């Protein structure tokens, strides 16, 4: 006999099941008998036999008129059946979607009682401190702002996924347990129980895996990759993060930029209803010269000004240094002496030997250089930096990189966005240096990763002047945060070998760490390029938040702890024995 086709049963309470979400009800529903479910957000008693309760679900708040308090407590879970009625004029709340209506003739069923809260109330007007919020994150997420942040994240990811699918990319998942690599950020290692003494690594990115997918002929790959880096946490960094990771074959830098730009514009439009328009492109060299950083905030008006000619022959300390630049800080003439001293300290923390400041006032100018800088010379500096009355100009001298980084940091700290600035000012930065400096063994340090292709015009400089070599790398920047980076990859085995040798890698290490990739390349590898977009960072900026923690469901604190689960925690002796591990008594070196 054929089996009966049993349909799943609705979860009902006393025969009732939710019919509507709270904030989706409105004046058009007046007269309907509905059932809503959620948490008791507020209770207001009017006499002994009448009370108003606000019921909150994922959509928002709905006021319900009930007979008495019914013993309801804050955050009790309830099912409320009632008639949708128009609120009397003068009692409507136009700050919430359902503020014109309420439920009357209500029957309330308590589904779950809540014990007293660890903080005063779940309300946007009374935010608990961070340690309490993250210890009770499941309560924090009931508040509108954190909940809206997670919804915004979902909306953004959905738009990015649709954009990649529209470009012909296919989603492929790559391993979470991968091989350790000697390059890049510090990895999280995972000990192997079956192969004691050996370790996996959680991927910093799916870099090698996605290059293998290009060898495999996947042509266009993407995934929302979960990655991990054991680095110090910052406002834009957590141990765990999500990136939109893509790779494509038979393409160049322009193609990848176009793919990502279309996806990002679509996501921003879907999430915020703002069309950011075409994204400008500048070179790394231009970015450093104009803004003093490779992550420029394009909303800020002042740019760095070359003052070498203006100060030639002056008695200003540092006037003979190879680089002298100035920065105008609008309205900075109002800074107190304490604020100016703090600015000098900030410049020194950024590597500068010091700085000279000039205030432009109604009655002339004042300068920390005193008589060493004539009034005429101050006027010339002001004109070069386009300073007006009420502005401050700061001057730094030294090596070009030091000057740029110091003034770039001051620009970000002390300059405010233009009144007419775009809310989301994206910019592409291209043509990065292939190497960012030398290590203690005089080996060049890759600015990105060792699979980034050198600029074809600079290949002859690899051995003789590696710091002059440009790369086919590109970053997407938004409001002084790097949103993501990518590059054209090396697919020529000879060039890849030259890079490994420049980095001082012995052949044994190359074979052990990258042998599987180089072996795959021997079977025909297409030219390919890719990009990784930081989803957490992008959504943080779209939400107007200052820290990526606010866009992650269960984040770590700045010390790397999870207050919700109290992790990390010690492993048991039995677990350590299974893995063949023991704990050293000496404190680890965090350097």
N, C-alpha and C positions, 0 to 999 in steps of 0.2 A: 504493500500500500504506500502511496506517496505521503511524504511527511507534510504536516500542516505548516502553512506559511504564517508563523507567528510574528506580528508586528510588535516593536518595542512599545512599552507602556509609557505614557506621560508621567512625569513625577508630579503628583498632585498632593495638595494638603487639604483634607476634608472635601475632596472633589473639586477644588479650585486650582487653576493654573494661570500664570501671568498672561495677560492679554496685551499689555502695552508697557513701553518704557516711560518713565516719569516725565522727562523734559520733551518728549515727542507728542504729548497731549496739548491741545490748544482749544481756542474758542470754537473751532469747527466740530469738536467732540462733545460740546455741551448736550446733555441729555442721555449720553451713553452710560451704561453700567460697565465699569472696567475693573480690572485687577492689576495692581502694581506690586512689585516686590523690591525690597532693598533694606537699607540701614536707617535707623532713626537718627537724623542729623540734629534736630532741635525739638524741644518740647516747650509749649507755652500754655499754662493753665489759666483759664478764664472761668472763675468760679469753681464750684465743686463738681459740676456735671458737664463741663465743656472744656475741651483742650484742642490745641492745634499742634500737629506734629508735622515736621518736614521729613519726608522720606527721600533718601538719596540712592540712586543707582548709577550705572556708568554714564547715563545720559545727562543727569543733573538732578534738580530738586523739584518735588511736588508737595504742596501744602494739602494736608488732609485734616478734616474736622471730625473729631471723635468725641465720644461721651466719656469724660473723665480721663485720667492718665493711664488707666489700665495697667499700672505698675511698670510702665515702659521706662527703660534706661537708655542712655546714650549708646549708640552703635548696636542696639538690639536689632536682630534681623527679623523683618516682619513681612507679612503678606496682607495687603489692604484692598478690600473690595468696596467700591463706592460709586456714587453718581457724579459725573463731571458737571460742575456748575460754574457759572460766571461769578467772579468775585465782585462784591459791591464796589461801586465807584469810590475812589479814595483809599481803598485797601489793596489795590493792585501793585505788584512789584515788577516794574518794567526792566529790572536788572537781570532777570532770569527768563528763559524762554516760556516757562509755564506760568508766569506771574499774573496772567489775566484770569486764571481759572483755579479751582480747588476741587477736592473730592469731598462730598457730603454724604450723610447717611452711611457712614463707614462701618465695616466689620473688620476688625484687626485680629490677625492670627500671629502669635509670636512663634517664629521658627527656631530662633536661637538667642539665648541671652548672652550679653557681653559683660565682662567684669569691668570695674572702674579703669579708665584709661590711664596710661603712664604719663600722659600730658593733658593739659587742661581740656582741650576740645579739638576735634578735627575741623579746622576752619582756616581759610586763607588769611584771616585777619590776625591769627595768633599762631605763627609758625614756631614749632619747637626747635631747640638747638640741634645742630647737625648730628651729634653723637646719638641723641635720642631718636631722631628721625630715622637713621640708618639701623639702629638697634631694632626698631619696630617699623621696618620699611613697609611691611604689609599694611600697616595703619596709615603711614605717610602717603602711600599710593592711593588712598581713598580721597585725599585732597585733590581739588580740581587741577591745580598747576602741575604736580607730578604726573597725574593721570593724563592730562592733555599732552604732556611731553611725550609719553609713550605712544599715544595715538598719532602724534605728529611724526614720530619715528616710523611707525607702521606705514603711514601715508607716503613718506619719503621713500622708503624701501620699495613699496609697491610701484611707485612711479619709475624708480630706477630700473626695476626688473622689467617693466613693460617696455622701457626705452631700449634696453639691451636686446630683448627679444625682437623688437621691431628692426634692429640692425642685423639680425641673423645670427646673434650669439646664442650658444647653447650652454645650459647650466650643467656643470660637472663638479662633483664633490671630490676633493683631494684629501689625503690622510691627515689625521690629527697627530698620530704617532709617526715621526719622521726621523731622518738621520741628522745628528748634530753637525753643524757647520762651523768653521773657524772664523767666519766673517760676520759683521753686523753687530746687533745689540746682544746683550747677555740673554741666554736661553733658559727656559725652564726644562730641566732634565727629568726624565721618567725612568726609574730603574726597572730592568727586566727581571721578572721572577724566573722565567724559563731559561734565560741565558744570563745567569748571575755574573755581575761585574760589568755588564754591558748596559747601555742606556739608549732610550729614544730621546727625542727632543720635541716639545710642542712647537709647531711651526711659527716662526716670526712672520712669515708670509709663505704662500704656496709657490714661491719663485721658481724653483727647479721643477716642481711637478707640472706647472703650467707650461714651461718650456718643453717638457717631454710630451705634453699634449699637442704641441705644435709639430713636433717630430712625428707624432701619431696621425697627423692629418686632420685634427679637429677643426682647424682653420680659425674659428672664432669661439673662444671659451669665456665664460664668466661664472663667478659664484660669489655669494656673500660669505666670505671666509672668516672663520673665527681664528684669531691669531693671539699670540702671547709673547710678551717680552718682559724679562726680569729686570726692568729699569726703574729708577726712582719715579714716583708718581707726581704728576703736575696737573695744572688745570686742563690741559689738552691731552692727558695720557693716563690710561689705566693699565694694569697688568694684562687684562684681556680686552680685546677690541675687535670690532667688525669692520671689514673693508670690502668694498665692491672691487673685486679683483678681476681683471680682464687681460686677455692676450689674443693677438690676431696675427695671422700669417700673411705674407706678401703685402705688407703695409709699411708705411713710414710714420714719422712723428706726427705729421700733419693729419693723417688718418685717425690716429689714436686720439689726438686733441679734439678732432671733430666728433668722434664717438662719445667721448666723455662730456664734452660741452653740451651736446644735445641732451644727454641723459640728465645732467645737472640742471639745465634750464627747465626741462620738463618737471623735474622733482621740485624745484623751487616754486614754479608756477602752481603745481598741484598743492603744495603744502602751505603757501602763503599768498597765492593769487598775484604774485609779483613776477613780471617778465624782466629778467636781468639783462636781456639783450645780448648782442655779440660780446664776447669777452676779449679785452685787449691782450696783446702779446708784447712782452718786453724781454730783452736779454738779461742774463744774470749780471753782466758787466754794467748795463744801464741801471738796473735795479740798485746795485751797490753804490754807484756814483750819485744817483738822484735821491735815494731813500736810506742808504746805509744799512740795508738788510736785504736778504733774498726772500723775505716774507713781508712785502710792503703793504701798509694799510693805505689804499688808494683814496680813502675818504678824507685824509688829512691833506690840507693845502700846501703847507711849507715843504720845500725840498732843500737838500743840502746845496750850498753854494761854494764854488771854488774861489778862495780868496788869495791864492798865491800871488797873483799880479797886484792885487789891491794892497797887500801888506809887504810887497817887495821893498827891502831897504828900511823897514820900520825897526824900532827898538823893542817890539813886542817879543817876549820870550817864545821861542819856537818858530820865529819867522824864517829861520833857515832850514826848517825841517822839510822833507820831501813832499809833504801834503799839508795844506792848511785849508780848512773848510769852516763855514759858518752855517748856523741854523736860526731862522727867525721863529720866535715863539710868540704868537699873537697874544696881546694883553699881558705879556710877561713882565712888563715894567712895574706892575703892581706887586710883584713878589717881594716878600719881606727878606731881611738879611738871613733869617733862619732858613727860609725856603731856598735861597740862593746857595747857602752852604750845603744844604741837602742835595742840590743839583750837582754841585762840585763833587760831593761824595759819590753820587750815582755815576758820574762820568768816570771817576777813578775805578769804581767797581767794574766798569765796562772795559777797562784797559787803558784809558787815557792817563797821561801824567798829570793832567789838570785841565782847566779851561779858563777862558777870559769871557766875562759877560759885559754887555753894554746895554744900558737902559736908555730908551729914547723918550724924552719928556717934553712938555710944552716949553720949558725954559732951556732946552739943550739936551745934553746927554751926560750920563754918569757911567763910569767903567771901573771894573776891578783892577784894570791896568794903570789907572791914575794918569800921571803926566807922561808915562811911556807911550801913550796912545793919544795923539793930538786930536783936537776937536775936528779938524779937517779930515783926518784919517777915519775917525768914527763916522763922519758923514758919508764918506766913500763906502765904508762897510755897510752902513744902513741902506744906501742906494743899491748896492750889489745884492743885498738880501731882501730888498723891497720892504724894508721896515718903515713903519709909520709911528706917529706919536702913540705912546702906550705899549709899544712892542719891546721885546727883549731879543737881543742877538747873542748867541753863545758861539765862541770860536775855539776850535781844538786843532792842535798841530801834532804831527808825528808821522809814523808810517801809514800808508794809505789805508790798509785794512783796519788798523787800530782806530784811525780817525772816523772811518765810515761806520764801524760798529758802535763806537761811542755816541756819535751824533744820531745814528739810527735808533739807538735805545732811548735817547733823550726825546727824539721826535715822537716815538710811540708813547712815552710816559707823559709828556707835557703838552703835546699839541692835540687839539680836539677836532672832531670831524667838521667839515664845512657845513653851514646851515642847509645848503642845497645838495649835500652829498647823498648818493644812493645808499639805501639801507644795506644792500648786499653788493659790495664792490669787489667782484672777482677780477683776477688778473692771472694770465699765464706767464711764468718765468721760464725761459728756455736757454739752451747753450751753457749749462753749468760747467764748471771745471770738472775734468775727469777725476782729479785728485785734489784733496783739500789741504795737504801738508805732508810732512815727513814724520815718521815715528822715531823712536830712540835709536833704531838701527839704520836710520837714513833711508828707510823704505817708504815709498809714497803710500798715502792712506786714501782709499777710494772715497769719493764724495757720496756715492750711492752704494752700489755693490759691484763686485768684480765681473759681472756679466753685462755691464753697460758699455755700449759701443762708443769708441772714440770717434770724434768728428773725422770724416775721411781726409779732410784737408790738413789735419794735424798728426796723422799717423807717423810722419817722419820725426816728430818731436818726442815720441814715447820714451826713448832711452836718454836723449840728450837734454831735454827740458820738460819733464813730465808735468810740472805745475802749469805749463802754458797750454797743455792739451785740453781742448774743449770736448765735451761729451754730447751725445745725442739724447740728452735727458731734459725733462720738462716737469715742472711743478705747477699745481693749481693752488692759488692762494686766495683766501677770503678774509678781509678785515684783520690782517696781520697773523692769521693762522694758516699753516700749511694744511690744505685739505687732502692732498695726495700727491704722489710723484710716480713717474714712470720713465721709460727710456726705450730706445731701440736696442735690441740685444745683440751681442756678438754671436754671429753664426759661422764665422770663419775660424776654423780650429787653430790656424797659425797665429791669428791675432789674439785668441783666447790664451794660448800658451805664452805669448809675450807678456800679457797682463799678469798671469800667475807668476811668471819669473820675476817681473818687476816688483811684485809684492813679496818676493823672497820665499815663496812656497817651495819646499822641496818636492821632488816628483812623487815621493812616497805619500806625502800628505795630499797632493793633488789627486792621485789615484784613489786614495782611501775615501776622501770626502766627495770628490766630483767625478770619479771614474765612471759611474753609471751614466752621468749626463754626457760626458765626452764620448763614451762608447756609443750612445744613441746617435750622437751627431755624425758618426761615421757611416750611418745608414741613410744619409740624406736629410738635411735639415733646411727648412725654408727660412728666408729672412723673416723675422718676426719682431714684434714690439708689444708693449703692454703698459698697464697702469694699475695703481691701487688707490682707491678713493676712500678716505676715512669716513665711514658712515656716522660714527659717534660725533666726530668733530663737525661735520656738515650739519647734522640735526641740532647740535648745541647752538650753533650760530643762528640757524633758522628760528629757534625757539627764543632767542634773545638771552640765553643763559651764559654764565661765565665759566662753567666747569662741566666737563663731559659726564661727571657723576650724575648730574641731573637728568641725563637722557639714557641712563642704564638702569635696568630694573633693580638689580641687586649689586651695587657698586662696592668697591673697597674704599677705605679712608686714605688720607694722604700718607699714613704710616704703613699702608699695605694690609691692614686688617679688615676682616669682615665682621662688624659688630653683631650682625644677625646670627651667624653660626659660630662665632668665636674662633674662626679659622684665621691663620694656620694653627694647627694643634700638633702636639707630639704624636709620633707613631708608637704603637705598642711594641714591646720587646718581641712579641711573636711576629708582627708584621716585618720588623727589621730583620729578623732571623730568616724569614722566608725570602727576603730580597738579598740576603748576604751583606747587609749594611750594618755599620756601627756608627754612633754619634761621637764626633771628636769633642773633647772637653774644652779646647781652646776656642775663643770667639772667632768667627770667620772674618776674613778681610773683605770689607765692603767696597774697597776701591776697585 
